[in-house]
Amino acid sequence: MPYQMLTYQKSDSFGIINIDESVDDQMKLIRLSDELAEICTEITLDEGIRVVVLAGAKENSFFTEIKSIGMLINKEDGLKCFTLSEAIAKLDKPVVAAINGDAIGQGLEIALACDIRIASETSRFGMSHIKSGLIPWDGGTQRLSRLVGRGKALEMILTGETIDAQEALRIGLVNKVVPKEELMKVAMKMAQEMASKGPIALRYIKEAIYKGMDMSLEQGLRLEADLYLLIHTSKDRTEGIQAFREKRAPQFEGK
């Protein structure tokens, strides 16, 4: 189907989503939520996709929240406005955010739903909800604190401060900061590197880390061991051993 609020393309073994940051009313936000959910379902079912790259549709933009959601049409549509990042967070494949502009408010919450964040040198980041008398609504209070720690998350959310890319790198909010003209090249290179790895291992690594954060150390170690043993039953594990013995690049199939 044609998308209005995003574009999607598949290149080799990774998918590229470009979201339109010009969301200036509730109906566009609902539309974007529906389209993200649909494309993420498609990606989940597509065994050929191993890694996802998420970026803004325009050269100098990522995503910033709309100033006011206004009166909710109904509960179902209201939930779509408040859970824009949910579809991204549920993907079991690695997601690389190429942040080519400001990620403010819900824009930062979308970035937090990704696994790796690469930012341009001119990008800015902030949780500005408090300035409108609100709190983050799309996972910001939970994901930000898990990523940068409780103290820094409280500071950013309670003050609504905006930080630059270098500060975001210092506190661990982003993984890399690169010149704007190199952003997509760096993001695509990372996606290609991950896509060349075993897709089962990529999924299990995400599962072990994310689920393990909500477990005791003992439970997390048991989960890691279980997933490790499961990999040994896969054809990809056999291919990995064979490729090592033959001194060639492995051809993983995700089976």
CYANA upper distance limits for C-alpha pairs under 8 A (distance plus 0.5 A):
  3 TYR  CA      7 THR  CA      6.86
  3 TYR  CA     35 GLU  CA      7.32
  4 GLN  CA     31 ARG  CA      8.36
  4 GLN  CA     32 LEU  CA      8.36
  5 MET  CA     19 ILE  CA      6.69
  5 MET  CA     20 ASP  CA      5.69
  5 MET  CA     28 LYS  CA      7.89
  5 MET  CA     31 ARG  CA      7.47
  5 MET  CA     32 LEU  CA      5.83
  5 MET  CA     35 GLU  CA      7.81
  6 LEU  CA     17 ILE  CA      7.33
  6 LEU  CA     18 ASN  CA      5.91
  6 LEU  CA     19 ILE  CA      4.84
  6 LEU  CA     20 ASP  CA      5.98
  6 LEU  CA     32 LEU  CA      7.72
  6 LEU  CA     35 GLU  CA      7.90
  6 LEU  CA     36 LEU  CA      8.38
  6 LEU  CA     57 ALA  CA      7.67
  7 THR  CA     17 ILE  CA      6.31
  7 THR  CA     18 ASN  CA      5.69
  7 THR  CA     19 ILE  CA      7.15
  7 THR  CA     57 ALA  CA      8.08
  8 TYR  CA     15 GLY  CA      7.62
  8 TYR  CA     16 ILE  CA      6.12
  8 TYR  CA     17 ILE  CA      5.20
  8 TYR  CA     18 ASN  CA      7.00
  8 TYR  CA     39 ILE  CA      8.34
  9 GLN  CA     15 GLY  CA      6.35
  9 GLN  CA     16 ILE  CA      5.82
  9 GLN  CA     17 ILE  CA      7.35
 10 LYS  CA     14 PHE  CA      6.52
 10 LYS  CA     15 GLY  CA      4.92
 10 LYS  CA     16 ILE  CA      6.73
 10 LYS  CA     49 ILE  CA      8.32
 11 SER  CA     15 GLY  CA      6.62
 11 SER  CA     16 ILE  CA      8.12
 12 ASP  CA     48 GLY  CA      8.45
 12 ASP  CA     49 ILE  CA      8.37
 13 SER  CA     48 GLY  CA      6.02
 13 SER  CA     49 ILE  CA      5.21
 13 SER  CA     50 ARG  CA      6.10
 13 SER  CA     51 VAL  CA      7.50
 13 SER  CA    192 GLN  CA      8.39
 13 SER  CA    195 ALA  CA      6.75
 14 PHE  CA     48 GLY  CA      8.17
 14 PHE  CA     49 ILE  CA      5.34
 14 PHE  CA     50 ARG  CA      6.02
 14 PHE  CA     51 VAL  CA      5.23
 14 PHE  CA     52 VAL  CA      6.00
 14 PHE  CA     53 VAL  CA      7.97
 14 PHE  CA    191 ALA  CA      7.58
 14 PHE  CA    192 GLN  CA      7.96
 14 PHE  CA    195 ALA  CA      7.34
 15 GLY  CA     43 ILE  CA      8.11
 15 GLY  CA     49 ILE  CA      6.77
 15 GLY  CA     50 ARG  CA      8.50
 15 GLY  CA     51 VAL  CA      7.03
 15 GLY  CA     52 VAL  CA      5.31
 15 GLY  CA     53 VAL  CA      6.75
 16 ILE  CA     52 VAL  CA      6.35
 16 ILE  CA     53 VAL  CA      5.28
 16 ILE  CA     54 LEU  CA      6.53
 16 ILE  CA     55 ALA  CA      8.30
 17 ILE  CA     52 VAL  CA      7.96
 17 ILE  CA     53 VAL  CA      6.69
 17 ILE  CA     54 LEU  CA      5.35
 17 ILE  CA     55 ALA  CA      6.82
 18 ASN  CA     54 LEU  CA      6.45
 18 ASN  CA     55 ALA  CA      5.35
 18 ASN  CA     56 GLY  CA      5.52
 18 ASN  CA     57 ALA  CA      5.09
 19 ILE  CA     54 LEU  CA      8.08
 19 ILE  CA     55 ALA  CA      6.88
 19 ILE  CA     56 GLY  CA      5.44
 19 ILE  CA     57 ALA  CA      5.62
 19 ILE  CA     62 PHE  CA      8.12
 19 ILE  CA     63 PHE  CA      8.25
 20 ASP  CA     56 GLY  CA      6.62
 20 ASP  CA     57 ALA  CA      5.54
 20 ASP  CA     58 LYS  CA      7.76
 20 ASP  CA     62 PHE  CA      8.49
 20 ASP  CA     63 PHE  CA      8.00
 21 GLU  CA     56 GLY  CA      6.96
 21 GLU  CA     57 ALA  CA      7.49
 21 GLU  CA     58 LYS  CA      8.25
 21 GLU  CA     61 SER  CA      7.23
 21 GLU  CA     62 PHE  CA      6.60
 21 GLU  CA     63 PHE  CA      5.07
 21 GLU  CA     64 THR  CA      7.10
 22 SER  CA     63 PHE  CA      8.31
 23 VAL  CA     28 LYS  CA      6.19
 23 VAL  CA     29 LEU  CA      6.56
 23 VAL  CA     65 GLU  CA      8.19
 23 VAL  CA     66 ILE  CA      6.85
 24 ASP  CA     28 LYS  CA      7.50
 24 ASP  CA     29 LEU  CA      8.32
 24 ASP  CA     66 ILE  CA      5.89
 24 ASP  CA     67 LYS  CA      8.15
 25 ASP  CA     29 LEU  CA      7.01
 25 ASP  CA     66 ILE  CA      7.22
 25 ASP  CA     68 SER  CA      8.32
 25 ASP  CA     69 ILE  CA      7.37
 26 GLN  CA     30 ILE  CA      6.72
 26 GLN  CA     69 ILE  CA      6.08
 26 GLN  CA     70 GLY  CA      7.89
 26 GLN  CA     81 CYS  CA      7.81
 27 MET  CA     31 ARG  CA      6.64
 28 LYS  CA     32 LEU  CA      6.57
 29 LEU  CA     33 SER  CA      6.68
 29 LEU  CA     80 LYS  CA      8.34
 29 LEU  CA     81 CYS  CA      6.46
 30 ILE  CA     34 ASP  CA      6.76
 30 ILE  CA     77 ASP  CA      6.93
 30 ILE  CA     80 LYS  CA      6.28
 30 ILE  CA     81 CYS  CA      6.26
 31 ARG  CA     35 GLU  CA      6.68
 32 LEU  CA     36 LEU  CA      6.51
 32 LEU  CA     84 LEU  CA      8.28
 33 SER  CA     37 ALA  CA      6.68
 33 SER  CA     80 LYS  CA      6.30
 33 SER  CA     81 CYS  CA      7.44
 33 SER  CA     83 THR  CA      8.20
 33 SER  CA     84 LEU  CA      5.73
 34 ASP  CA     38 GLU  CA      6.70
 34 ASP  CA     80 LYS  CA      8.07
 35 GLU  CA     39 ILE  CA      6.60
 36 LEU  CA     40 CYS  CA      6.48
 36 LEU  CA     84 LEU  CA      8.26
 36 LEU  CA     87 ALA  CA      7.10
 36 LEU  CA     88 ILE  CA      8.18
 37 ALA  CA     41 THR  CA      6.69
 37 ALA  CA     87 ALA  CA      5.75
 37 ALA  CA     88 ILE  CA      8.45
 38 GLU  CA     42 GLU  CA      6.84
 39 ILE  CA     43 ILE  CA      6.67
 40 CYS  CA     44 THR  CA      6.60
 40 CYS  CA     87 ALA  CA      6.65
 40 CYS  CA     88 ILE  CA      7.22
 40 CYS  CA     91 LEU  CA      7.39
 41 THR  CA     45 LEU  CA      6.84
 42 GLU  CA     46 ASP  CA      6.65
 43 ILE  CA     47 GLU  CA      8.39
 43 ILE  CA     49 ILE  CA      6.98
 44 THR  CA     49 ILE  CA      8.48
 44 THR  CA     91 LEU  CA      7.10
 44 THR  CA     92 ASP  CA      7.89
 44 THR  CA     93 LYS  CA      8.29
 47 GLU  CA    254 GLY  CA      8.16
 50 ARG  CA     93 LYS  CA      6.48
 50 ARG  CA     94 PRO  CA      7.83
 50 ARG  CA    194 MET  CA      8.45
 50 ARG  CA    195 ALA  CA      5.91
 50 ARG  CA    199 PRO  CA      6.49
 51 VAL  CA     93 LYS  CA      6.15
 51 VAL  CA     94 PRO  CA      5.59
 51 VAL  CA     95 VAL  CA      6.53
 51 VAL  CA     96 VAL  CA      8.23
 51 VAL  CA    191 ALA  CA      6.49
 51 VAL  CA    192 GLN  CA      8.44
 51 VAL  CA    194 MET  CA      7.48
 51 VAL  CA    195 ALA  CA      6.31
 52 VAL  CA     93 LYS  CA      7.61
 52 VAL  CA     94 PRO  CA      6.75
 52 VAL  CA     95 VAL  CA      5.15
 52 VAL  CA     96 VAL  CA      6.65
 52 VAL  CA    191 ALA  CA      7.71
 53 VAL  CA     95 VAL  CA      6.24
 53 VAL  CA     96 VAL  CA      5.25
 53 VAL  CA     97 ALA  CA      6.39
 53 VAL  CA     98 ALA  CA      7.44
 53 VAL  CA    187 ALA  CA      7.75
 53 VAL  CA    188 MET  CA      7.83
 53 VAL  CA    191 ALA  CA      7.53
 54 LEU  CA     95 VAL  CA      7.51
 54 LEU  CA     96 VAL  CA      6.60
 54 LEU  CA     97 ALA  CA      5.27
 54 LEU  CA     98 ALA  CA      6.51
 55 ALA  CA     62 PHE  CA      6.78
 55 ALA  CA     97 ALA  CA      6.47
 55 ALA  CA     98 ALA  CA      5.41
 55 ALA  CA     99 ILE  CA      6.55
 55 ALA  CA    100 ASN  CA      7.47
 56 GLY  CA     60 ASN  CA      8.40
 56 GLY  CA     61 SER  CA      6.05
 56 GLY  CA     62 PHE  CA      4.59
 56 GLY  CA     63 PHE  CA      7.09
 56 GLY  CA     98 ALA  CA      8.24
 56 GLY  CA     99 ILE  CA      7.60
 56 GLY  CA    100 ASN  CA      7.08
 56 GLY  CA    101 GLY  CA      8.34
 57 ALA  CA     61 SER  CA      7.71
 57 ALA  CA     62 PHE  CA      7.82
 58 LYS  CA     62 PHE  CA      7.99
 59 GLU  CA    100 ASN  CA      7.21
 60 ASN  CA    100 ASN  CA      6.00
 60 ASN  CA    101 GLY  CA      5.58
 61 SER  CA     99 ILE  CA      8.22
 61 SER  CA    100 ASN  CA      5.93
 61 SER  CA    101 GLY  CA      4.57
 61 SER  CA    102 ASP  CA      6.70
 62 PHE  CA     99 ILE  CA      6.16
 62 PHE  CA    100 ASN  CA      5.99
 62 PHE  CA    101 GLY  CA      5.36
 62 PHE  CA    102 ASP  CA      6.31
 62 PHE  CA    103 ALA  CA      6.49
 62 PHE  CA    107 GLY  CA      7.62
 63 PHE  CA    101 GLY  CA      8.09
 63 PHE  CA    102 ASP  CA      7.06
 63 PHE  CA    103 ALA  CA      5.95
 63 PHE  CA    104 ILE  CA      7.44
 63 PHE  CA    106 GLN  CA      8.07
 63 PHE  CA    107 GLY  CA      4.98
 63 PHE  CA    108 LEU  CA      8.19
 64 THR  CA    102 ASP  CA      7.32
 64 THR  CA    103 ALA  CA      6.19
 64 THR  CA    104 ILE  CA      5.30
 64 THR  CA    105 GLY  CA      6.57
 64 THR  CA    106 GLN  CA      6.67
 64 THR  CA    107 GLY  CA      5.12
 64 THR  CA    108 LEU  CA      8.14
 65 GLU  CA    104 ILE  CA      7.03
 65 GLU  CA    105 GLY  CA      5.89
 65 GLU  CA    106 GLN  CA      5.42
 65 GLU  CA    107 GLY  CA      6.44
 69 ILE  CA     81 CYS  CA      8.36
 72 LEU  CA     77 ASP  CA      7.67
 72 LEU  CA     78 GLY  CA      5.96
 73 ILE  CA     77 ASP  CA      6.94
 73 ILE  CA     78 GLY  CA      7.36
 74 ASN  CA     78 GLY  CA      6.51
 75 LYS  CA     79 LEU  CA      6.69
 76 GLU  CA     80 LYS  CA      7.10
 77 ASP  CA     81 CYS  CA      7.06
 78 GLY  CA     82 PHE  CA      6.97
 79 LEU  CA     83 THR  CA      6.50
 80 LYS  CA     84 LEU  CA      6.67
 82 PHE  CA    137 TRP  CA      6.15
 82 PHE  CA    138 ASP  CA      5.90
 83 THR  CA    137 TRP  CA      8.00
 83 THR  CA    138 ASP  CA      5.68
 83 THR  CA    139 GLY  CA      8.38
 84 LEU  CA    110 ILE  CA      7.71
 84 LEU  CA    138 ASP  CA      7.21
 85 SER  CA     89 ALA  CA      6.73
 85 SER  CA    109 GLU  CA      7.38
 85 SER  CA    110 ILE  CA      5.44
 85 SER  CA    113 ALA  CA      6.48
 85 SER  CA    138 ASP  CA      7.04
 85 SER  CA    139 GLY  CA      8.31
 86 GLU  CA     90 LYS  CA      6.71
 86 GLU  CA    113 ALA  CA      7.95
 86 GLU  CA    138 ASP  CA      8.37
 87 ALA  CA     91 LEU  CA      7.23
 88 ILE  CA     95 VAL  CA      8.35
 88 ILE  CA    110 ILE  CA      8.32
 88 ILE  CA    113 ALA  CA      6.61
 88 ILE  CA    114 CYS  CA      7.25
 89 ALA  CA    113 ALA  CA      5.29
 89 ALA  CA    114 CYS  CA      6.94
 91 LEU  CA     95 VAL  CA      8.38
 92 ASP  CA    203 ARG  CA      6.05
 92 ASP  CA    206 LYS  CA      7.39
 92 ASP  CA    207 GLU  CA      8.02
 93 LYS  CA    202 LEU  CA      7.31
 93 LYS  CA    203 ARG  CA      6.19
 93 LYS  CA    206 LYS  CA      8.17
 94 PRO  CA    114 CYS  CA      8.21
 94 PRO  CA    115 ASP  CA      6.63
 94 PRO  CA    116 ILE  CA      8.41
 94 PRO  CA    202 LEU  CA      7.54
 94 PRO  CA    203 ARG  CA      7.99
 94 PRO  CA    206 LYS  CA      7.90
 95 VAL  CA    114 CYS  CA      5.64
 95 VAL  CA    115 ASP  CA      5.77
 95 VAL  CA    116 ILE  CA      6.98
 96 VAL  CA    114 CYS  CA      6.61
 96 VAL  CA    115 ASP  CA      6.54
 96 VAL  CA    116 ILE  CA      5.23
 96 VAL  CA    117 ARG  CA      6.42
 96 VAL  CA    118 ILE  CA      7.92
 96 VAL  CA    187 ALA  CA      7.35
 96 VAL  CA    191 ALA  CA      7.56
 97 ALA  CA    111 ALA  CA      6.73
 97 ALA  CA    114 CYS  CA      6.59
 97 ALA  CA    115 ASP  CA      8.12
 97 ALA  CA    116 ILE  CA      6.57
 97 ALA  CA    117 ARG  CA      5.24
 97 ALA  CA    118 ILE  CA      6.55
 97 ALA  CA    187 ALA  CA      8.18
 98 ALA  CA    117 ARG  CA      6.86
 98 ALA  CA    118 ILE  CA      5.63
 98 ALA  CA    119 ALA  CA      6.57
 98 ALA  CA    183 LEU  CA      7.12
 98 ALA  CA    184 MET  CA      7.02
 98 ALA  CA    187 ALA  CA      6.59
 99 ILE  CA    103 ALA  CA      7.80
 99 ILE  CA    111 ALA  CA      8.32
 99 ILE  CA    117 ARG  CA      7.54
 99 ILE  CA    118 ILE  CA      6.47
 99 ILE  CA    119 ALA  CA      5.09
 99 ILE  CA    120 SER  CA      6.84
 99 ILE  CA    123 SER  CA      7.56
 99 ILE  CA    183 LEU  CA      8.43
100 ASN  CA    119 ALA  CA      6.73
100 ASN  CA    120 SER  CA      6.00
100 ASN  CA    123 SER  CA      7.03
100 ASN  CA    180 LYS  CA      7.33
100 ASN  CA    183 LEU  CA      7.62
101 GLY  CA    119 ALA  CA      8.30
101 GLY  CA    120 SER  CA      7.47
101 GLY  CA    122 THR  CA      7.24
101 GLY  CA    123 SER  CA      5.11
101 GLY  CA    124 ARG  CA      7.40
102 ASP  CA    107 GLY  CA      8.31
102 ASP  CA    123 SER  CA      5.42
102 ASP  CA    124 ARG  CA      5.18
102 ASP  CA    125 PHE  CA      6.57
103 ALA  CA    107 GLY  CA      5.05
103 ALA  CA    108 LEU  CA      5.05
103 ALA  CA    111 ALA  CA      7.81
103 ALA  CA    123 SER  CA      7.80
103 ALA  CA    124 ARG  CA      6.71
103 ALA  CA    125 PHE  CA      5.53
103 ALA  CA    126 GLY  CA      7.34
104 ILE  CA    108 LEU  CA      5.64
104 ILE  CA    124 ARG  CA      7.88
104 ILE  CA    125 PHE  CA      5.86
104 ILE  CA    126 GLY  CA      5.32
104 ILE  CA    127 MET  CA      6.46
104 ILE  CA    128 SER  CA      7.21
104 ILE  CA    162 THR  CA      8.47
105 GLY  CA    109 GLU  CA      7.06
105 GLY  CA    126 GLY  CA      6.57
105 GLY  CA    127 MET  CA      5.03
105 GLY  CA    128 SER  CA      5.80
105 GLY  CA    129 HIS  CA      6.75
105 GLY  CA    136 PRO  CA      7.76
106 GLN  CA    110 ILE  CA      6.68
106 GLN  CA    127 MET  CA      8.23
106 GLN  CA    136 PRO  CA      8.01
106 GLN  CA    137 TRP  CA      8.28
106 GLN  CA    138 ASP  CA      7.04
106 GLN  CA    140 GLY  CA      8.41
107 GLY  CA    111 ALA  CA      6.90
108 LEU  CA    112 LEU  CA      6.61
108 LEU  CA    125 PHE  CA      7.05
108 LEU  CA    126 GLY  CA      7.27
108 LEU  CA    127 MET  CA      7.58
108 LEU  CA    140 GLY  CA      8.24
109 GLU  CA    113 ALA  CA      6.98
109 GLU  CA    138 ASP  CA      6.49
109 GLU  CA    139 GLY  CA      6.66
109 GLU  CA    140 GLY  CA      5.76
109 GLU  CA    143 ARG  CA      8.36
110 ILE  CA    114 CYS  CA      7.59
110 ILE  CA    138 ASP  CA      8.29
111 ALA  CA    117 ARG  CA      7.43
112 LEU  CA    140 GLY  CA      8.11
112 LEU  CA    143 ARG  CA      6.79
112 LEU  CA    144 LEU  CA      7.39
113 ALA  CA    143 ARG  CA      8.01
116 ILE  CA    174 VAL  CA      7.80
116 ILE  CA    175 ASN  CA      6.92
117 ARG  CA    173 LEU  CA      8.19
117 ARG  CA    174 VAL  CA      5.36
117 ARG  CA    175 ASN  CA      5.96
117 ARG  CA    176 LYS  CA      7.47
118 ILE  CA    174 VAL  CA      6.47
118 ILE  CA    175 ASN  CA      6.26
118 ILE  CA    176 LYS  CA      5.34
118 ILE  CA    177 VAL  CA      6.44
118 ILE  CA    178 VAL  CA      8.00
118 ILE  CA    183 LEU  CA      7.81
118 ILE  CA    187 ALA  CA      7.31
119 ALA  CA    123 SER  CA      6.77
119 ALA  CA    165 ALA  CA      7.21
119 ALA  CA    174 VAL  CA      7.29
119 ALA  CA    176 LYS  CA      6.75
119 ALA  CA    177 VAL  CA      5.37
119 ALA  CA    178 VAL  CA      6.88
119 ALA  CA    183 LEU  CA      7.51
120 SER  CA    165 ALA  CA      7.67
120 SER  CA    177 VAL  CA      6.05
120 SER  CA    178 VAL  CA      5.60
120 SER  CA    179 PRO  CA      5.96
120 SER  CA    180 LYS  CA      5.18
120 SER  CA    183 LEU  CA      6.54
121 GLU  CA    165 ALA  CA      6.26
121 GLU  CA    166 GLN  CA      7.93
121 GLU  CA    177 VAL  CA      6.31
121 GLU  CA    178 VAL  CA      6.23
121 GLU  CA    179 PRO  CA      5.93
121 GLU  CA    180 LYS  CA      6.72
122 THR  CA    164 ASP  CA      7.78
122 THR  CA    165 ALA  CA      7.10
122 THR  CA    180 LYS  CA      7.79
123 SER  CA    164 ASP  CA      6.78
123 SER  CA    165 ALA  CA      5.96
124 ARG  CA    162 THR  CA      6.99
124 ARG  CA    163 ILE  CA      6.17
124 ARG  CA    164 ASP  CA      5.06
124 ARG  CA    165 ALA  CA      6.29
125 PHE  CA    162 THR  CA      5.91
125 PHE  CA    163 ILE  CA      5.79
125 PHE  CA    164 ASP  CA      6.84
125 PHE  CA    165 ALA  CA      7.86
125 PHE  CA    168 ALA  CA      7.83
126 GLY  CA    156 MET  CA      7.26
126 GLY  CA    157 ILE  CA      8.33
126 GLY  CA    160 GLY  CA      6.88
126 GLY  CA    161 GLU  CA      6.39
126 GLY  CA    162 THR  CA      4.91
126 GLY  CA    163 ILE  CA      6.84
127 MET  CA    136 PRO  CA      7.66
127 MET  CA    140 GLY  CA      8.22
127 MET  CA    156 MET  CA      6.79
127 MET  CA    157 ILE  CA      5.85
127 MET  CA    160 GLY  CA      5.76
127 MET  CA    161 GLU  CA      7.52
127 MET  CA    162 THR  CA      7.89
128 SER  CA    132 SER  CA      8.13
128 SER  CA    157 ILE  CA      7.59
128 SER  CA    159 THR  CA      8.47
128 SER  CA    160 GLY  CA      4.85
128 SER  CA    161 GLU  CA      7.43
128 SER  CA    162 THR  CA      8.28
129 HIS  CA    133 GLY  CA      7.15
129 HIS  CA    134 LEU  CA      5.48
129 HIS  CA    135 ILE  CA      5.79
129 HIS  CA    136 PRO  CA      6.41
129 HIS  CA    157 ILE  CA      8.02
129 HIS  CA    160 GLY  CA      7.19
130 ILE  CA    134 LEU  CA      5.45
130 ILE  CA    135 ILE  CA      6.31
130 ILE  CA    157 ILE  CA      7.40
130 ILE  CA    158 LEU  CA      6.99
130 ILE  CA    159 THR  CA      7.56
130 ILE  CA    160 GLY  CA      6.35
131 LYS  CA    160 GLY  CA      6.90
135 ILE  CA    157 ILE  CA      8.34
136 PRO  CA    140 GLY  CA      5.75
136 PRO  CA    141 THR  CA      6.75
136 PRO  CA    157 ILE  CA      8.40
139 GLY  CA    143 ARG  CA      6.38
139 GLY  CA    144 LEU  CA      8.49
140 GLY  CA    144 LEU  CA      6.02
141 THR  CA    145 SER  CA      6.83
141 THR  CA    153 ALA  CA      7.96
141 THR  CA    157 ILE  CA      8.23
142 GLN  CA    146 ARG  CA      6.92
143 ARG  CA    147 LEU  CA      6.71
144 LEU  CA    148 VAL  CA      6.57
144 LEU  CA    149 GLY  CA      7.91
144 LEU  CA    153 ALA  CA      6.32
144 LEU  CA    173 LEU  CA      8.45
145 SER  CA    149 GLY  CA      5.18
145 SER  CA    150 ARG  CA      5.24
145 SER  CA    151 GLY  CA      8.28
145 SER  CA    152 LYS  CA      7.96
145 SER  CA    153 ALA  CA      5.48
145 SER  CA    154 LEU  CA      8.13
146 ARG  CA    150 ARG  CA      7.75
147 LEU  CA    172 GLY  CA      7.51
147 LEU  CA    173 LEU  CA      7.09
148 VAL  CA    152 LYS  CA      6.78
148 VAL  CA    153 ALA  CA      6.95
148 VAL  CA    171 ILE  CA      6.50
148 VAL  CA    172 GLY  CA      6.35
148 VAL  CA    173 LEU  CA      6.63
149 GLY  CA    153 ALA  CA      6.65
150 ARG  CA    154 LEU  CA      6.51
151 GLY  CA    155 GLU  CA      6.80
152 LYS  CA    156 MET  CA      6.68
153 ALA  CA    157 ILE  CA      6.56
154 LEU  CA    158 LEU  CA      6.18
155 GLU  CA    159 THR  CA      6.44
155 GLU  CA    160 GLY  CA      8.43
155 GLU  CA    161 GLU  CA      8.45
156 MET  CA    160 GLY  CA      5.98
156 MET  CA    161 GLU  CA      6.01
156 MET  CA    162 THR  CA      8.11
157 ILE  CA    161 GLU  CA      7.96
163 ILE  CA    167 GLU  CA      6.63
163 ILE  CA    168 ALA  CA      7.10
164 ASP  CA    168 ALA  CA      6.76
165 ALA  CA    169 LEU  CA      6.67
165 ALA  CA    174 VAL  CA      8.40
165 ALA  CA    177 VAL  CA      7.11
166 GLN  CA    170 ARG  CA      6.69
166 GLN  CA    177 VAL  CA      7.58
167 GLU  CA    171 ILE  CA      6.81
168 ALA  CA    172 GLY  CA      6.70
168 ALA  CA    173 LEU  CA      5.43
168 ALA  CA    174 VAL  CA      6.25
169 LEU  CA    173 LEU  CA      6.33
169 LEU  CA    174 VAL  CA      5.52
169 LEU  CA    175 ASN  CA      6.77
169 LEU  CA    176 LYS  CA      7.08
169 LEU  CA    177 VAL  CA      7.41
178 VAL  CA    182 GLU  CA      6.91
178 VAL  CA    183 LEU  CA      6.49
178 VAL  CA    186 VAL  CA      8.48
179 PRO  CA    183 LEU  CA      6.88
182 GLU  CA    186 VAL  CA      6.61
183 LEU  CA    187 ALA  CA      6.68
184 MET  CA    188 MET  CA      6.37
185 LYS  CA    189 LYS  CA      6.57
186 VAL  CA    190 MET  CA      6.75
187 ALA  CA    191 ALA  CA      6.68
188 MET  CA    192 GLN  CA      6.54
189 LYS  CA    193 GLU  CA      6.67
190 MET  CA    194 MET  CA      6.78
191 ALA  CA    195 ALA  CA      6.48
192 GLN  CA    196 SER  CA      6.79
193 GLU  CA    197 LYS  CA      7.63
194 MET  CA    202 LEU  CA      8.38
195 ALA  CA    199 PRO  CA      7.75
196 SER  CA    252 PHE  CA      8.36
197 LYS  CA    201 ALA  CA      8.19
197 LYS  CA    202 LEU  CA      7.82
197 LYS  CA    252 PHE  CA      7.75
198 GLY  CA    202 LEU  CA      6.80
198 GLY  CA    236 ASP  CA      7.26
198 GLY  CA    252 PHE  CA      6.05
198 GLY  CA    253 GLU  CA      8.10
198 GLY  CA    254 GLY  CA      7.05
199 PRO  CA    203 ARG  CA      6.82
199 PRO  CA    252 PHE  CA      7.83
199 PRO  CA    253 GLU  CA      8.02
199 PRO  CA    254 GLY  CA      5.68
200 ILE  CA    204 TYR  CA      6.68
200 ILE  CA    231 ILE  CA      7.76
200 ILE  CA    236 ASP  CA      8.40
200 ILE  CA    254 GLY  CA      6.04
200 ILE  CA    255 LYS  CA      7.91
201 ALA  CA    205 ILE  CA      6.51
201 ALA  CA    231 ILE  CA      7.65
202 LEU  CA    206 LYS  CA      7.06
203 ARG  CA    207 GLU  CA      6.79
204 TYR  CA    208 ALA  CA      6.47
204 TYR  CA    227 LEU  CA      6.89
205 ILE  CA    209 ILE  CA      6.69
206 LYS  CA    210 TYR  CA      6.50
207 GLU  CA    211 LYS  CA      6.20
207 GLU  CA    212 GLY  CA      8.22
208 ALA  CA    212 GLY  CA      5.97
208 ALA  CA    220 GLY  CA      7.65
208 ALA  CA    223 LEU  CA      6.98
208 ALA  CA    224 GLU  CA      6.19
208 ALA  CA    227 LEU  CA      8.19
209 ILE  CA    213 MET  CA      6.80
210 TYR  CA    214 ASP  CA      7.92
211 LYS  CA    215 MET  CA      7.32
211 LYS  CA    220 GLY  CA      8.08
212 GLY  CA    216 SER  CA      7.93
212 GLY  CA    217 LEU  CA      8.08
212 GLY  CA    219 GLN  CA      7.88
212 GLY  CA    220 GLY  CA      5.04
212 GLY  CA    221 LEU  CA      8.43
212 GLY  CA    223 LEU  CA      7.96
213 MET  CA    220 GLY  CA      8.13
215 MET  CA    219 GLN  CA      6.21
215 MET  CA    220 GLY  CA      6.20
216 SER  CA    220 GLY  CA      6.60
217 LEU  CA    221 LEU  CA      6.58
218 GLU  CA    222 ARG  CA      6.81
219 GLN  CA    223 LEU  CA      6.75
220 GLY  CA    224 GLU  CA      6.69
221 LEU  CA    225 ALA  CA      6.69
222 ARG  CA    226 ASP  CA      6.64
223 LEU  CA    227 LEU  CA      6.71
224 GLU  CA    228 TYR  CA      6.60
225 ALA  CA    229 LEU  CA      6.71
226 ASP  CA    230 LEU  CA      6.75
227 LEU  CA    231 ILE  CA      6.90
228 TYR  CA    232 HIS  CA      7.40
229 LEU  CA    233 THR  CA      7.69
230 LEU  CA    234 SER  CA      7.71
231 ILE  CA    236 ASP  CA      8.37
231 ILE  CA    237 ARG  CA      6.87
232 HIS  CA    237 ARG  CA      6.22
232 HIS  CA    238 THR  CA      8.29
233 THR  CA    237 ARG  CA      7.81
234 SER  CA    238 THR  CA      7.48
234 SER  CA    255 LYS  CA      6.24
235 LYS  CA    239 GLU  CA      6.70
235 LYS  CA    253 GLU  CA      8.45
235 LYS  CA    254 GLY  CA      8.39
235 LYS  CA    255 LYS  CA      5.93
236 ASP  CA    240 GLY  CA      6.54
236 ASP  CA    252 PHE  CA      5.89
236 ASP  CA    253 GLU  CA      6.96
236 ASP  CA    254 GLY  CA      6.85
236 ASP  CA    255 LYS  CA      6.42
237 ARG  CA    241 ILE  CA      6.90
238 THR  CA    242 GLN  CA      6.68
239 GLU  CA    243 ALA  CA      6.42
239 GLU  CA    250 PRO  CA      6.79
239 GLU  CA    251 GLN  CA      7.46
239 GLU  CA    252 PHE  CA      7.36
240 GLY  CA    244 PHE  CA      6.70
240 GLY  CA    250 PRO  CA      6.13
240 GLY  CA    251 GLN  CA      8.42
240 GLY  CA    252 PHE  CA      8.15
241 ILE  CA    245 ARG  CA      6.82
242 GLN  CA    246 GLU  CA      6.68
242 GLN  CA    250 PRO  CA      8.46
243 ALA  CA    247 LYS  CA      6.31
243 ALA  CA    248 ARG  CA      5.67
243 ALA  CA    249 ALA  CA      6.57
243 ALA  CA    250 PRO  CA      5.58
244 PHE  CA    248 ARG  CA      6.95
244 PHE  CA    249 ALA  CA      8.26
244 PHE  CA    250 PRO  CA      8.18
